[in-house]
């Protein structure tokens, strides 16, 4: 019986310690639950921050494609179209281009000339290209006005050689202009020159991506004619030249600037040159080309005269369509 009191005393003494251990374990468990909740909340916060960064950040930028050759038509299509319009490059064989256009020029004398034109070109085998142009003019001057067709032209181009390495391309051209517009013998406000003219020239161009440099020389021969039944009259021949550059801002947009000059010899009457009748026509030319789609090209040009014989300024818009 003496063992029972001892056991009871032991249980009494051990009871508080056991209860304290259980409470501690419960407290640790509660603490661990709270820690787990905090960890879960932190994970959710981090996931939300990661999603916000993914939305705000720009997409990954792919490595740039290797640069293409400067004469690649897919890379500089607007530039190639602009060079074709300038007659510095030829159309591919089997390609056709029709270009309606409008224009306006103003001279210091107070005359304004408005034009509507249509020209077509066709690329042939062997680097050949042929074309023709028909203008319609409306001219207003201090003496009155006149309107009607101007001088029709027919042209041919031949690519002598294409650009190859450091060698620039070379294109020859020949243009015949017929006196189809009313001239000074028919009206006080002429719309045509009244003379048959033949112009030959050479153009060179060199592309260094994304820029093309070009230049050319031309010679125009004006053929004599008899006017008023007795006088042989001939405008003097003309030597011309131009230099310029075109920039491919993007494959669809090109900008160009250049300078052109023409030295015109004296007028001849019955084989005698008229002193002081020679002239120098020089201008600064600006242009912009926009490739609207693979077949449609918008060409905008401006010209500013820099000599007394040159028109003061002019604007032109054409819309070459390729087939």
ChimeraX attribute file (.defattr): number of C-alpha atoms within 10 A of each C-alpha:
attribute: neighborCount
match mode: 1-to-1
recipient: residues
	/A:1	5
	/A:2	6
	/A:3	8
	/A:4	9
	/A:5	10
	/A:6	11
	/A:7	11
	/A:8	11
	/A:9	12
	/A:10	11
	/A:11	12
	/A:12	11
	/A:13	11
	/A:14	11
	/A:15	11
	/A:16	11
	/A:17	11
	/A:18	12
	/A:19	11
	/A:20	11
	/A:21	11
	/A:22	12
	/A:23	12
	/A:24	12
	/A:25	12
	/A:26	12
	/A:27	12
	/A:28	12
	/A:29	12
	/A:30	12
	/A:31	12
	/A:32	12
	/A:33	12
	/A:34	12
	/A:35	12
	/A:36	12
	/A:37	12
	/A:38	12
	/A:39	12
	/A:40	12
	/A:41	12
	/A:42	12
	/A:43	12
	/A:44	12
	/A:45	12
	/A:46	12
	/A:47	12
	/A:48	12
	/A:49	12
	/A:50	11
	/A:51	11
	/A:52	11
	/A:53	11
	/A:54	11
	/A:55	10
	/A:56	8
	/A:57	8
	/A:58	8
	/A:59	8
	/A:60	6
	/A:61	6
	/A:62	6
	/A:63	6
	/A:64	6
	/A:65	6
	/A:66	6
	/A:67	8
	/A:68	12
	/A:69	14
	/A:70	17
	/A:71	20
	/A:72	11
	/A:73	14
	/A:74	14
	/A:75	19
	/A:76	24
	/A:77	22
	/A:78	30
	/A:79	31
	/A:80	24
	/A:81	26
	/A:82	28
	/A:83	20
	/A:84	15
	/A:85	18
	/A:86	12
	/A:87	20
	/A:88	23
	/A:89	25
	/A:90	26
	/A:91	26
	/A:92	15
	/A:93	14
	/A:94	11
	/A:95	14
	/A:96	19
	/A:97	20
	/A:98	20
	/A:99	21
	/A:100	17
	/A:101	19
	/A:102	17
	/A:103	18
	/A:104	18
	/A:105	19
	/A:106	19
	/A:107	17
	/A:108	12
	/A:109	10
	/A:110	10
	/A:111	16
	/A:112	19
	/A:113	19
	/A:114	18
	/A:115	20
	/A:116	19
	/A:117	17
	/A:118	17
	/A:119	19
	/A:120	18
	/A:121	24
	/A:122	21
	/A:123	20
	/A:124	18
	/A:125	10
	/A:126	11
	/A:127	18
	/A:128	20
	/A:129	25
	/A:130	20
	/A:131	18
	/A:132	18
	/A:133	19
	/A:134	17
	/A:135	20
	/A:136	18
	/A:137	22
	/A:138	18
	/A:139	19
	/A:140	17
	/A:141	14
	/A:142	9
	/A:143	8
	/A:144	10
	/A:145	15
	/A:146	16
	/A:147	18
	/A:148	15
	/A:149	18
	/A:150	25
	/A:151	23
	/A:152	18
	/A:153	19
	/A:154	18
	/A:155	19
	/A:156	19
	/A:157	25
	/A:158	21
	/A:159	21
	/A:160	13
	/A:161	14
	/A:162	17
	/A:163	14
	/A:164	10
	/A:165	8
	/A:166	9
	/A:167	12
	/A:168	17
	/A:169	19
	/A:170	21
	/A:171	23
	/A:172	22
	/A:173	20
	/A:174	18
	/A:175	19
	/A:176	19
	/A:177	20
	/A:178	18
	/A:179	18
	/A:180	18
	/A:181	22
	/A:182	21
	/A:183	18
	/A:184	14
	/A:185	11
	/A:186	11
	/A:187	10
	/A:188	13
	/A:189	19
	/A:190	19
	/A:191	26
	/A:192	20
	/A:193	19
	/A:194	22
	/A:195	20
	/A:196	17
	/A:197	19
	/A:198	19
	/A:199	19
	/A:200	17
	/A:201	18
	/A:202	21
	/A:203	23
	/A:204	22
	/A:205	22
	/A:206	22
	/A:207	21
	/A:208	12
	/A:209	16
	/A:210	18
	/A:211	18
	/A:212	20
	/A:213	17
	/A:214	21
	/A:215	19
	/A:216	19
	/A:217	18
	/A:218	18
	/A:219	18
	/A:220	20
	/A:221	17
	/A:222	17
	/A:223	14
	/A:224	20
	/A:225	16
	/A:226	12
	/A:227	13
	/A:228	7
	/A:229	7
	/A:230	9
	/A:231	13
	/A:232	15
	/A:233	19
	/A:234	24
	/A:235	23
	/A:236	22
	/A:237	20
	/A:238	20
	/A:239	18
	/A:240	19
	/A:241	18
	/A:242	19
	/A:243	17
	/A:244	18
	/A:245	19
	/A:246	25
	/A:247	22
	/A:248	24
	/A:249	15
	/A:250	16
	/A:251	17
	/A:252	20
	/A:253	20
	/A:254	25
	/A:255	22
	/A:256	21
	/A:257	17
	/A:258	18
	/A:259	19
	/A:260	19
	/A:261	21
	/A:262	21
	/A:263	17
	/A:264	19
	/A:265	19
	/A:266	19
	/A:267	20
	/A:268	17
	/A:269	15
	/A:270	14
	/A:271	12
	/A:272	12
	/A:273	17
	/A:274	13
	/A:275	10
	/A:276	9
	/A:277	13
	/A:278	17
	/A:279	18
	/A:280	17
	/A:281	17
	/A:282	23
	/A:283	21
	/A:284	17
	/A:285	20
	/A:286	19
	/A:287	19
	/A:288	21
	/A:289	25
	/A:290	22
	/A:291	22
	/A:292	13
	/A:293	10
	/A:294	13
	/A:295	11
	/A:296	18
	/A:297	23
	/A:298	21
	/A:299	23
	/A:300	18
	/A:301	18
	/A:302	19
	/A:303	23
	/A:304	19
	/A:305	21
	/A:306	17
	/A:307	14
	/A:308	13
	/A:309	14
	/A:310	20
	/A:311	21
	/A:312	18
	/A:313	18
	/A:314	19
	/A:315	18
	/A:316	18
	/A:317	20
	/A:318	22
	/A:319	21
	/A:320	25
	/A:321	17
	/A:322	18
	/A:323	12
